[in-house]
Amino acid sequence: QASFTNSCVVGVPDIAVASTVTISDTACGRESSRYWVIVRNVGAGTLNISSANITAGGTWFSKTDDSCSGRNLVGGEPCSIGIRLYAPVRGSRCPAEYYGTLRIISNDPDEGTVYVNLVGRGI
């Protein structure tokens, strides 16, 4: 007599995102065009993105759109986060290079917190 056991293999989520976003030169006293940070689940399990926030460089960079925070992404599904650079008026802080960090927190088992470097230049 044969015996069978039902088993279910649960997939693992896997976040994929660029490590750096470089915003093109922005005139002093102006705001850049919106740049998109694309986040994708390249795993087989559901990726839950709990938050996406700028944790460094908030003086220069702002999050304008966020279709990722609070989302559950199935395998292959993307979401996006809009980022802008504000180059201050010409003077002691412009022209200059600006650096920031976007932190994305998810349930990815080996990359639960991912940091995206934000780079821009005021001219």
C-alpha positions as CSV (number, residue, x, y, z in Angstrom):
1,Q,0.0,0.0,0.0
2,A,1.4,3.4,-1.0
3,S,1.5,6.4,1.3
4,F,1.4,9.9,0.1
5,T,2.1,13.1,2.0
6,N,0.9,16.5,0.7
7,S,3.6,19.2,1.1
8,C,3.6,22.8,0.2
9,V,6.8,24.7,-0.5
10,V,6.4,28.3,0.3
11,G,8.4,30.7,-1.8
12,V,10.7,33.3,-0.4
13,P,10.4,37.0,-1.3
14,D,13.5,38.7,-2.7
15,I,13.8,42.5,-3.1
16,A,15.6,44.0,-6.1
17,V,16.4,47.7,-6.3
18,A,19.3,49.9,-7.6
19,S,22.0,50.6,-5.0
20,T,22.4,54.2,-6.3
21,V,20.2,56.8,-8.0
22,T,22.0,59.7,-9.6
23,I,19.9,62.8,-10.3
24,S,21.2,64.9,-13.2
25,D,22.6,68.4,-12.6
26,T,20.1,70.8,-11.1
27,A,20.4,74.5,-11.3
28,C,20.9,76.3,-7.9
29,G,17.6,77.4,-6.5
30,R,15.6,74.8,-8.5
31,E,14.1,71.4,-8.1
32,S,15.0,68.5,-10.3
33,S,12.7,66.4,-12.4
34,R,11.3,63.4,-10.6
35,Y,13.4,60.3,-10.6
36,W,12.0,56.9,-10.0
37,V,13.4,54.2,-7.7
38,I,11.9,50.9,-9.0
39,V,11.5,48.2,-6.4
40,R,10.8,44.7,-7.6
41,N,10.1,41.3,-6.0
42,V,12.3,38.8,-7.8
43,G,11.4,36.0,-5.4
44,A,8.6,33.5,-5.3
45,G,7.0,34.5,-2.0
46,T,5.0,37.7,-1.3
47,L,7.2,40.7,-0.5
48,N,5.7,43.1,2.1
49,I,7.2,46.6,2.0
50,S,6.5,48.2,5.2
51,S,8.1,51.6,4.6
52,A,10.3,53.7,2.4
53,N,11.8,56.9,3.8
54,I,14.6,59.3,3.3
55,T,16.9,58.8,6.3
56,A,19.8,61.1,5.3
57,G,20.0,64.1,3.0
58,G,16.4,65.2,3.7
59,T,17.5,68.8,3.3
60,W,18.3,68.1,-0.4
61,F,16.1,65.2,-1.3
62,S,12.4,64.6,-1.0
63,K,10.1,61.6,-1.6
64,T,7.3,62.8,-3.9
65,D,5.4,59.6,-4.7
66,D,5.4,56.2,-3.0
67,S,3.5,53.2,-4.4
68,C,5.6,50.8,-2.3
69,S,5.0,51.5,1.4
70,G,2.4,49.2,2.8
71,R,2.2,47.0,-0.4
72,N,2.4,43.3,-0.8
73,L,4.2,42.4,-4.1
74,V,3.9,39.0,-5.7
75,G,6.8,37.5,-7.6
76,G,7.8,39.8,-10.5
77,E,5.6,42.7,-9.4
78,P,7.2,46.2,-9.2
79,C,6.4,49.4,-7.4
80,S,8.0,52.8,-7.5
81,I,9.2,55.7,-5.3
82,G,9.6,59.2,-6.7
83,I,12.6,61.3,-5.6
84,R,13.5,64.9,-6.3
85,L,16.6,67.0,-5.5
86,Y,16.3,70.5,-4.4
87,A,19.4,72.5,-5.0
88,P,19.5,75.6,-2.7
89,V,20.0,79.1,-4.0
90,R,23.5,80.0,-5.2
91,G,25.8,80.7,-2.3
92,S,27.6,78.8,0.4
93,R,25.8,75.5,-0.4
94,C,25.4,75.7,-4.1
95,P,27.1,74.7,-6.4
96,A,27.8,71.5,-4.6
97,E,27.3,67.7,-4.6
98,Y,24.5,66.3,-2.4
99,Y,24.1,62.9,-0.9
100,G,21.2,61.2,0.8
101,T,19.8,57.8,1.6
102,L,16.5,56.1,0.9
103,R,15.8,53.3,3.4
104,I,13.3,50.5,2.4
105,I,12.1,48.0,5.0
106,S,10.6,44.7,3.9
107,N,10.1,41.1,4.9
108,D,13.0,39.9,2.6
109,P,14.7,37.3,4.8
110,D,18.3,38.3,3.9
111,E,17.8,42.0,3.0
112,G,15.1,43.2,5.4
113,T,16.5,46.7,5.2
114,V,17.9,48.1,2.0
115,Y,19.6,51.4,1.5
116,V,19.6,53.3,-1.8
117,N,22.3,56.0,-2.2
118,L,20.9,59.3,-3.5
119,V,23.4,61.5,-5.4
120,G,22.9,64.9,-7.1
121,R,24.7,68.1,-7.9
122,G,23.6,71.7,-7.9
123,I,25.2,73.8,-10.6
